[in-house]
Amino acid sequence: MFGHCQDGLIVENMHDRPYTFDVGAEVTAAMAVICASVKRACPTLPIGVQILCAANQEALAVALASGADFVRVEGFVFSHVADEGILNACAGNLLRYRKQIGAEHIQVFADIKKKHSAHALTADVTVAETATAAEFFLADGVVLTGTATGSEADPKELEEVRSAVKIPVLVGSGVTLDNVKDYLSANALIIGSYFKKDGYWANGIDLERVKRFLDYIGQVRV
C-alpha cells in the first residue's frame, strides 16, 4: 500500500495479512526492492517505509538500503495491546540500531496511542503525555490516528499534541476532502484510504479523488 504523506510517499505492506511480530527475511528483501524502485521513479520525493507489524528495525534497514528518507514506527513508547498481541516500547533499541547501521539521517515518526490497539494499560497517560514521552525519547515526529485504518483522528487531540511538543505532528488516518480543514494545523497528513476507490484501503487508487484533494490543498496553500 502506498500512503501519500503531504509531499511524499510511505510504502507499507498492509496487504501482508495476518501480521506477525516475526517478519521474515523475504518481507524485508521484497520491501527493499520495492522501495528502491519507488525511489528511482521519484528521486526528489521524500519516501518513507513502514513494515507491519512493528518491524521497525527492518524498516530502518530497508530505508537505508533503498535510499528512503523516513520510517513510521509502532510501539515507540509505552506498552499496549495491539491486535497482533502485546507490543512493548522499542525506542532505546531502535535508535541505538539506527546509529549502529549509520542511518541517523533517516527520520523516525512514531505512532502514539496506536490505532487497532487497546490502551487500557496506559489509560492514565494522555495522548499529549504520550507524545511528550516520544519527543523525550528522541522521535523526529509523532503520528496521531483514529482508532482504526480510515478512522478520523480527533481534532482536539491534534491541538493538545501540538501544544505539548516541538517536533512535527502528523495525522495518520481518516483524512478526507470533507474533513481536511480540521487537520491543516498538522505538519503533514498521511492519506491512504481516502485515495482508494470508495475510500476503502484495499482497493486501487482513484485518481479523481487524488486530483480533487490535491487541487483543494493547492488552493488552501495559495
N, C-alpha and C positions, 0 to 999 in steps of 0.2 A: 504494500500500500504506500502511496506517496501522499504525504500531507504537505500542504502549502503553508509556509511559515513567513507571513508578510512578504518579504522579497527573497525567500529561499525555499528549499525543499527538505523534507525529512523522509528518509526511506525506512519503512518499518515492515516487519514480517507478520502482519496481522492475520494473514490467511493460514498461517502455520499452526493450526489448532489441532488438539488442545495444547496449550502452552505448558512448558515444563521448566523447572529450575535448572535442569541439567541439559544445556543446549549442546547439541552435537557439533563436532568439528565441521560436518558438512554444511550446517547452517552458517557458521562463521565464514567458511570459504565462499559459499554462494553469495552471502551479503557483501563480501569484499569485492567480488566480481561485478555485482550489480551496481554498487556504489561507485566503483571506478568507472564504469560505463556511463553512469549519470554525470559524473564529474567531467568526463571527456566531452560529453554532449553539451554541458552547461558550465564551461570553465570559470565564468565570472560570477556564477550564482552560488551563494552560501549553501552548502549541503550538510544535512545532519543525519544521524543514524540512531535508531532505537531497535534493539533486539529483545523480543519477548521470550520468556518472562524474566525481567530483571537481569538480563545477561549484560551487565554494564561494562565489565572488563572486556568482554568480547566485542562490544560496540566500540569501545575506545580503540582496540586493536584494528578493527575494520576501518574506523575513521582515519587512523594513522596510515594504514596501508593504501587506502584509496584516495587520500588527499582531501577527505571531508573536513568540515570546519567545527562541528559541534556534535555532542551526543545528548539525547534525552534519556534520563535515568530514573528508575523506580527505586524506592526504598532507600533514599539517600540518608535521611534522618528519621528516627523513631520507628519502632516495630509496629506492624499492623497485620491484619489477616486479609490477604488477597484471595481471589477465587482459586488461585493455584496452591494456596497454603499460607503458612506464616512466613512473612517477609521481614527480615531484620535489617537494621541500618547498615550501610556499607561505605559511608563517606571516607572513613580513615583508610581502609584498604584500597578503595578505588582511586583516591588521589595519590596515594603512595605508588600505586601501579602506574598511574599516568606519568609520574615523574620517572619511574624506572625505565619505561619504554621510550622516553623522550617525546612525550605527547602533550607537554604542558601548554602548547599553543592551541590545543583543542578544548573548546569551552564545554562545560558541564552544566546543563539545565536540568534541575531536579524537580520532579513532581512532588507536590505537597498535598497531604490528605488525598492520596491517590484514588482515582476512580476504580470501580469494580472491587472495592475493598470495604471491610468493616473497620471502624476506628474506635471501637469500644475500649481498646487498650489505652488509647490516648484521648479519651473523652474529656479529660480535664485540661487538655492542651488545645488552644485555639489555632485556627489556620494561620493567623498572624504570628503567633508564637512559633509555629512550625516553620514558617518562612524565615523568621529571625534565627532559628537554630541552623537552618540550611545556609544562611548567609555567614553565620559564625563558623560553620564548618567548610567555608570557602567555596560554596557553589557559585558559579558565574551568573546564574539566574534561576528563578523558580517558575514552575508551571502550575497554574491554578485550573482545576477542571470541575465539571459537574460530577454526578455520581456514576455515570457510565459513558461509553463512547456515544457521541451525539447529544448528550445531555448538557443543558446550559449551565455554565458557571454562574455563581451568584454575584451580581454586580457590586453588592455591598461588601462581599468578601474581597473583591478586587481592590476596592478602595482601602479596606483595612490592611491588606497586604502591602499595597503601595506605600501606605503611611508608615509601615513597620520596617521596611528595608530600603537600602540604597541601590541594590542590584536590580537588574531588569526583571520585570514581572510579565510573564507570557500567559495568555489564556489558551488552554489546550483542548477544549471540547465545546461543542454546542453552538459555535458561532455561525450565524446565518445572515442573509441580507436584511432580514427583518429586525434582528436584534443587535447587529454590529455596532450601532450607535451607542449601546450600553458599555462597550468594551474599548472605545477609542483611546482611553487613557492608558491602556496596556502598552508595553513596549513592543510586543509582537503578538500575532494571532496565529495559532496552528489550526488549520482548517482542512479536514479530510471529508467527513460525511456529507457536508452540505454541497461539496463539489461533485458528488456522485449522483447518478440517476435516481430520482425520487428521494434524494437525501439519505440514502442508505449506504453505509460504509463499504459493503461488499460488492456493490455494483460498479460498473465502469464510470469513467469520467463523463460528466455532462458539460460539454464545452460552453453551452449557452449560459448555464449557471455561473461558470467561472467568469465569463465575459461580463455578465451583469454585475457581479460582485466587484470585480476589479475596476469596472467603469465607475461604480459608486465610490470606491475608495479613492480613485483618481480625482473625482470631483471634490471629495472632502479634503484631500491634501491641498488642492488649489485654493 
